[in-house]
C-alpha cells in the first residue's frame, strides 16, 4: 500500500543525507548496439552497503565470509526509471556497474539499485 507518509519519510531521508549521482548509459543505435555516445542520468540517492554472504570451500571444510554489497536508495521517478542493468557510475574514485534494481517491497515508492565494483586489473 503506497502512502504519502512513506513517500515523505523516504524523501526527507534523501534530502537530509542523500547526494546526486550521475549514471552513464550508452546510447543505442537502430540495431540496439551501443555507440560511442553516452547519456547522463542524474538521481538523488543515498549510498549504503549491505552484507552478502558467500561460502568458500576449503580442504578443512567450508568457511562463510561476508562481502559488502554497495547499493543506492532512490525514489521511483522518471529519472530512476531510465536506469538499467549495465549502466555505470563513478563514486569516490571507484567505477561501479549497475547489477540489479529492486522495487523495495513492490510498493512503487523506492528503488534499491545494486552495484558491483568494476576492477581495472591494476
C-alpha positions as CSV (number, residue, x, y, z in Angstrom):
1,X,0.0,0.0,0.0
2,X,1.5,3.3,-1.2
3,X,1.0,6.0,1.4
4,X,2.0,9.6,1.3
5,X,3.6,9.2,4.7
6,X,6.0,6.5,3.4
7,X,6.9,8.7,0.5
8,X,7.5,11.7,2.8
9,X,9.8,9.6,5.0
10,X,12.0,8.5,2.1
11,X,12.0,12.0,0.6
12,X,13.1,13.5,3.9
13,X,15.9,11.0,4.3
14,X,17.2,11.6,0.8
15,X,17.1,15.4,1.2
16,X,18.9,15.2,4.5
17,X,21.5,12.5,3.9
18,X,21.5,11.9,0.1
19,X,23.5,13.3,-2.7
20,X,23.3,13.5,-6.5
21,X,24.6,10.5,-8.5
22,X,25.2,10.6,-12.3
23,X,24.9,7.4,-14.2
24,X,26.3,6.9,-17.6
25,X,24.3,4.9,-20.1
26,X,25.4,4.1,-23.6
27,X,23.3,5.4,-26.4
28,X,22.0,2.6,-28.7
29,X,21.7,2.8,-32.5
30,X,18.9,1.5,-34.6
31,X,20.2,-2.1,-34.2
32,X,20.3,-1.8,-30.4
33,X,24.1,-1.8,-30.3
34,X,26.0,0.7,-28.1
35,X,27.5,3.8,-29.8
36,X,30.4,6.0,-28.7
37,X,27.9,8.4,-27.1
38,X,26.7,8.3,-23.5
39,X,23.6,9.6,-21.9
40,X,23.8,11.1,-18.4
41,X,21.1,10.2,-15.9
42,X,21.1,12.1,-12.6
43,X,19.2,11.0,-9.5
44,X,19.1,11.9,-5.8
45,X,20.1,8.9,-3.8
46,X,21.5,7.5,-0.6
47,X,24.6,5.3,-0.8
48,X,24.6,2.4,1.6
49,X,26.1,-1.1,1.9
50,X,24.5,-4.4,2.9
51,X,26.4,-7.6,3.7
52,X,26.1,-10.6,1.4
53,X,27.3,-14.0,2.5
54,X,29.5,-16.2,0.4
55,X,30.8,-19.7,1.2
56,X,34.3,-20.8,0.3
57,X,35.2,-24.4,0.2
58,X,38.5,-25.3,1.8
59,X,40.3,-28.5,2.5
60,X,39.1,-28.4,6.1
61,X,35.5,-27.6,5.3
62,X,33.5,-24.6,4.3
63,X,34.2,-21.1,5.5
64,X,31.5,-18.4,5.3
65,X,32.6,-14.8,4.7
66,X,30.6,-11.6,4.4
67,X,31.0,-9.4,1.3
68,X,29.9,-5.8,1.1
69,X,27.2,-5.1,-1.4
70,X,27.0,-1.4,-2.4
71,X,23.5,0.0,-3.1
72,X,21.8,3.3,-3.7
73,X,18.4,4.0,-2.3
74,X,16.3,6.4,-4.5
75,X,12.7,7.4,-5.1
76,X,10.9,6.0,-8.1
77,X,10.5,8.8,-10.6
78,X,11.2,9.5,-14.3
79,X,15.0,9.6,-13.9
80,X,15.3,6.5,-11.8
81,X,13.0,4.6,-14.2
82,X,15.6,5.1,-17.0
83,X,18.4,3.4,-15.1
84,X,19.1,-0.1,-16.4
85,X,21.4,-3.0,-15.6
86,X,24.9,-2.4,-17.0
87,X,24.9,1.4,-16.6
88,X,28.0,2.8,-14.9
89,X,28.6,5.2,-12.0
90,X,31.8,6.8,-10.7
91,X,31.7,7.4,-6.9
92,X,34.6,8.2,-4.6
93,X,37.1,7.5,-7.3
94,X,35.7,4.0,-8.0
95,X,33.8,2.7,-11.0
96,X,30.6,0.8,-10.3
97,X,28.2,-1.1,-12.7
98,X,24.5,-1.5,-12.0
99,X,23.9,-5.2,-11.3
100,X,20.2,-5.0,-10.4
101,X,17.3,-2.8,-9.5
102,X,14.9,-3.8,-6.8
103,X,11.5,-2.2,-6.2
104,X,11.5,-2.3,-2.4
105,X,8.5,-4.3,-1.2
106,X,6.9,-3.9,-4.6
107,X,5.3,-0.7,-3.2
108,X,6.4,1.5,-6.1
109,X,8.0,4.1,-3.7
110,X,11.7,3.5,-3.9
111,X,14.4,1.5,-5.7
112,X,17.4,-0.1,-4.2
113,X,20.0,0.0,-7.1
114,X,22.6,-2.8,-6.6
115,X,26.1,-2.0,-7.7
116,X,29.2,-4.1,-8.4
117,X,32.7,-2.7,-8.3
118,X,34.5,-2.7,-11.7
119,X,38.1,-3.8,-11.3
120,X,40.6,-2.3,-13.7
121,X,43.2,-5.0,-13.4
122,X,46.0,-3.0,-11.8
